[in-house]
Amino acid sequence: MSYLKKLTAVCLLFIMCVSITSCGDTSWAMEIDGQKPPAGLYILYQYIALNDAKQHEDFNSELKDIWDNQIEDKKIADWINEQAAQTLKEHVEIDNLFSEANMELTQEQQETLDYSVKQNWPSNEATFRKFGVAESSYRLMLENSIKYQQLFNVHYGEGGPEEVAEADLMTEYEQNYASVHVITFSLKNSSNEDLSEEEKQAVQEKEQTYLQRLQDGEDIATLIKEYAKEQAVAQDQEEPADEDINTDPRIIQKGEVNIYNYLPETINTSIFETVNIDEPVILNDTSADYLVLKHDITQDTKTFEDLKPALLSSLKNDDFEIIIADKANELSVTNNDNALKQFKPSKLV
């Protein structure tokens, strides 16, 4: 399974319910390369696989019994078990590579790990212990994800065997991120209803005035402050002070739409596909118009440095997942049939 998907699914683990009964030694599910990872790890990876299955294009949520689903021409339960087994093998391989390289967690990484466990474990401890997942298993999974990232950084970072050139990172940065100033002209009233045609015309006249001022060389920060104060007055609010108005450009990612840096998908797409640098334009959406001024993001070297880990991951994570998976598939494996019979995916729901 995708190791990155495994990591992004960690937050879902806190609602997991697993029922296990004892039959022989069920403290481990698989012996891998002479090692016996705790059964809790296998269970956690089963649960992640279940959530991956629910997001798979083959999954039919309308089926009365989800276990009637087939994922990639396999029964969903079999698919989940295979994914969990593969991830557990990759977990062991990551630990092996980390040890072979004589690597250790940094103090900062250890503190991050401790903090994550401390923050998230107590509220779920009763449930996890009741169903056979110990804190130690949860910690091992988080620790392994940190080791993966450290191995990745060493492999592709400066001096690594497959070092990624700065120019390649910059190209990724330029193609997938944009620096923009945006003034939003809402076409809705305070009750979220469409403006009348007369009101809409007034807004659009204001847009054109601001656009012309930008084209005439006026500073975007001045316009942002002016518009913020106008809006405050229109809404019977106190005018904000200049220093309280954010005039920094937004850094947006291609195709990424979220509530923290919201721009509609249509506007996001237009910024990357049709808007030229230093040429202000008005972009239209159903509920608002947007005055956009796009900048040369390659000049923002601070953001480039901040985004380097994300850029590197975007370029090389798929390749590294294949490397880990291939090495993991070379490890010797012995299944603990007594345990695997107990750990049925149906007990994850």
Secondary structure, 3 states (H helix, E strand, C coil): CCHHHHHHCHHHHHHCCCCCCCCCCCCECEEECCECCEHHHHHHHHHHHHHHHHHCCCCCCCCCCHHHCEECCEEHHHHHHHHHHHHHHHHHHHHHHHHHCCCCCCHHHHHHHHHHHHHHCHHHHHHHHHCCCCHHHHHHHHHHHHHHHHHHHHHHCCCCCCCCCHHHHHHHHHHHEEEEEEEEEECECCCCCECCHHHHHHHHHHHHHHHHHHHCCCCHHHHHHHHHHHHHHHCCCCCCCHHHCCCCCEEEECCCCCHHHCCCHHHHHHHHHCCCCCCCEEEECCCEEEEEEEECHHHCHHHHHHHHHHHHHHHHHHHHHHHHHHHHCCCCEEECHHHHHHCCHHHHC
